[in-house]
Amino acid sequence: MSDTPSSPLKLMVTGGAGYIGSVCTARLLEAGHEVTVVDDLSTGHADAVPDGARFVAGDAAEVGGSLLAEGFDGVVHFAAKSLVGESMQDPSKYWHGNVATSLRLLDAMREHGTPRLVFSSTAATYGEPAVTPIAESTPAEPTNTYGATKLAIDQAITSYARAHGLAAVSLRYFNVAGAYGGFGERHTTETHLIPIVLQVASGERHRVQIYGDDYPTGDGTAVRDYIHVVDLADAHELALTGATAGEHEIYNLGNGTGFSVRQVIDSCREVTGHPIPAVVAQRRDGDPAVLVAASDRAREMLGWQPRRTGLNEIVADAWSFVQRRIQQ
């Protein structure tokens, strides 16, 4: 591929104090790259920035855009608002915080000649597709404001790449889980299944709710694709080195295997040794029965291969992080 660097890169990671951003930063540092993290700490944590990274607190567009004048080889853009429910209640926060911020960052990259961008996109751009596994050719029809803002940014990146020669890759995630040593998931508002179930094991919750047990699946509960955060992070470095000037590629990232809600709960019970009480509640509106990614393009074009695909391994790493936090 063209525009492939052969030496360490000078990189900016926006949102690098968050869950995925911190793991990605750690892996990029281990690979020998120079990393500056920009994060306003609205949802991230200063102590999540890995040692060895330069940390600048501030807005991804304002502060990050100014820093680009120093000369960077690329940007990995994680900074975003990402709560689906909140996006429907306060859309302005998402259109400004996600789309407007990203447009200003793109303009700053153009102004300062930053050649590469890897964007943290989402499977929420696809909405509720009727067919799985979900490929990149699946129509993008988001059903919430969060997904709509991410799709809008993807479309803007395509325009900038074609017009200005930007080498860009968007990575659309499915369900990210697991941890990497001291870097893991600790959201103020937790909406993800595995950390919610582990909160029962750690005593923060009394029980977990199963939203519907009458889906047309093996055990009646919804099936989702879980990808280990380290596999996800490694895809970002591959995307940086595989990006081509003037092109914007979009890749889905998932395990390729679906696990049901009951399977996740059973795995958490096995890993933690806790009984984890569960109760069945009504289905949530708009929850599809099965969402699983087709990641063939990422494997073929980037050479990406998820290596931590076992559910128990994903849960065990997440549980180790929870225990580490409890002991601190």
N, C-alpha and C positions, 0 to 999 in steps of 0.2 A: 504494500500500500504506500501511497505517497505521503510525504510530510510526517514520516515516522521518526521520532527522535531516537538517537542512539546513546544519549547521555542523560544523567539525572536532570529533572525538570524543576524549575522554580514555579511553585504552584500557590494559588490562593484557594482556600476552601471556605466558602460561606456556610454558616451554620455548623461549623466544625466542633462546636461545644455541645451539640445534640447527640442523640443515640447513634444514628448511622454515620453522621459526620465525624464523630470522635473515633469510631472504629476505622473508618476510611483513612483518616489522618494518620492513625497509628500504623496502618499497613503501608501507606505511602512513605512515611519516614523510614520504616524498616527496609523499603525497597531503595532507599538512598536519595529520595527526592527532598527538596527544600520546601517546607510548607509554612505558609502564613494563614492562620485561622482568623476569620472575621465573624463575629457573632454578637448580637445585641443582648444575649442572655435572657430574652423574653421567655424562652422555654428551655434553653440550654443551661449548662452549668460550667462555671469557670474551671472547676477542678476536673472536668472531663476532658479538657484540652491536653493531649499527650505531651509528655516531656520531649523537648526537642523541637516543638513547633513554636513559632512566634505567634503570640495572641494579641489581637487588636480588638477591643470592645467597640461595637458600633454597628450601624446600619449597613447592610450588604451593598446598597447602591451608593449611599453618601460616602461612608468611610472606605468601603471596598473600592468604589470607583476612583477615589483620590489616590489610594495606594497603588493602583494599576500603573500610575505614572512612573513607578520605580522600575517597571519592566518585568512582566511575568510571562512564562511560557504557556500558562493555561489557568483556567478557573474550573473548579468543581463546585457546582451551585446547589447546595442543599437547603439554604435558608428559605423557609416558607411557613405559612400558617397551614395546619393540616388536620383540623378536627372537622369531620363531615357535618355533624349536627350544628356546630357553631357556624359553619359556612352558610347554612341555610337560614340561620337566625340573624346573622350579621354579614351579609354578602359584601358590603362596602369594605370591611376589614380584609377580605380575601382578594377582591379585585385590586385594591390598592397595595396590600401587603405582598401579594404574590405577583400579579401581572405588572403593575406600575413599577414596582421595585426591580423586577427582572428586565423590563424595557430600559430602565435607566442604567442597569448594569451592562446590558448589551451595548448601549451607546458609549459607555465608558471604555469597554473593551475595544470597540471600533476606534475611538479617539486615540487610544494608547497603543493600538496595534497588537493586542493580545490575541494570539492565533487560535487557541483551542478552548472549547467549552464542553464539559460533561454536565448534563442537567439531570437532576433528580426528579423524574416524572412518576407516574403512578398508573396502576391498573384501573383506577377510578375513571380514567378517560374513556374506558370502554362501556361504562354503565352496567347494564344487566344483560349481557349477551345470552342468547338462547342456546348457543353451541359452545362446548368446550372440547379440547383445550383451546385457549384463546391465543390466536396468532396476531401478529402485527397488522395483518390484512383485515382483521375484524373491525367493522365500522366503529368509529369513536363516537359514542352517543352518551356522554356523561349525564347522570341523573341527579347530581348535586353540584353546588357551587364550587366546592373544592376541586372536583374533577374537571369542571368547566374551565377554571382558571389555569390548571396545569395544561389542558389541551390548548388554550389560547397561547400560553408561553411556547409550547412546542411549535405551533404554527408561526409565531414570530421568529423563532430560531431558524426555521426553514427559510424564511424570507431573508434574514440577515446573512445566512450562509451563502445563499445564491447571489445576493447583491454585493457582498463585501468579502467573500472568500474565507469566511469563518469555517474552521474545521469543528464540527459539532456532533455530539452523540447524546440522545436522550435515552435514559434507562427507565423503563416502566416496571416498577416493583409490584409484587403481589404481597404476601404476608411475610414480613421480615421478623425474625425471632433469633434467640440465642444471645450470646455475649462473647466478648473477647477479653479475658482477664478482668482488669478493672474498668472496662468500658462496656456499659450495658444500658438497658431500658429503665428509665426512671422518670416517667411523665407525671406532672401534677394531676392532670386528668387522664386516667388510663382507659383506653378503649380496646386494647388488643387482648386476645383471648389468653395466650400463654402467661403473660405477666399477671393477668387478673386471676387465673387459676392458682398461680404460685403465691398470690397474696392470701389465699385461703390457707395454704400450707404454712405460711409465715405468720399467720395470726392476724393479718390486717383485715380480713373479711371472714364472715362466718360460713359462707357457702357460695357456690357459683351457680348462675342461672344458665340453663340450656334453652335457647329461644327456638322452640319447635322441635318435636321428635317424630314428625310425620312427613318428612321430606322423602322423595323417591330415591333414597340412598341405601347403602347396605344396612345401616343401623337406625335410619330415620332422622339423623341429625345432619346439618349442613357440612359440606366438604370444602376445605380450602387448601391452597397451596402454600406451604411454609418454606421459606428460604433462609438459610443461616446467614447472619449478618456479615460473617467473614467472607463467605462466597460472594455476597453482594459487593462488599468493599473491593475485593480483588477484581471484580468486573470493571470497576471504575478506572483502575490503572490500565487495564487492557483497552478500555475505551479511549483513554488519553493517547496511548501510543498507536491506536488503530484509526484515529480520526483522520479524515482526508479533507484538505482545504477545499472550500466551496460546496461541501456536502453536509447534509444533516441526516444521520442515520438514527433510527429508532429501534430499540431492542427490548423485548420482554425478558424479564429475569424471574425465574421461578424454579422450584424444585423439580417440577414435572410430575410430581406425585401428590395426590390429594389425601388429606387426613381429615376425618370427621371430628366434630366437637367431642363426641364420646371418646374417640381414640386419643385426642389431646389430653382429656381429663385422666384417662387411664394411664397414659404415659407419665403425667405429673404425679399420680399416685405411686407409680412404680419407682420413679426417680427419687421422690421426697420421702416415701414411707408414710405419708400422711393420708388419712382416709378421704379427704376433700369431699365433703357433702355437696351434692348437686341436686337441683330441683328444676323441673321442666316448667317453662313459662310459654306464653303465646309467641308465635312467630313475630318477628319485626317486619314491618312493611318494607318491601323491596329487597329482602334478603334472598338471593338466588340459591338454589339447592347445591350447585357445584360451581366453583370457580378455580380452574387450574390453568397454569400457563403453558404455552408452547414456546420453549426457549431455543428452538432449533437454529434460528438465525444468529443468535449470540454465540452459540457453540461453533457454528460454521464460520462466521465472519470475524469474530474476536478470538476464537480459540478458547472460549470460556468453558470451564467444566466444574459444576458444583461438586464439592468433595465431602461436604458435611450434610448428607441427605437424610440420615436416620433421625426419626422423631425423638427418640430417647437422647441422642447426642445433642440435638438442638435444645431440648428441655434441660438437660443436665448442665449445659453451659450457662443457660439463663438462671438456673437455680444456684449455681456456684456464685454468680454475681450477686444475687439476692442475699445469700449467706454472708458474702464479703461485706455488703453494706450494713447488715445487721451487726456484725462484729466490730465495725468501726466506731 
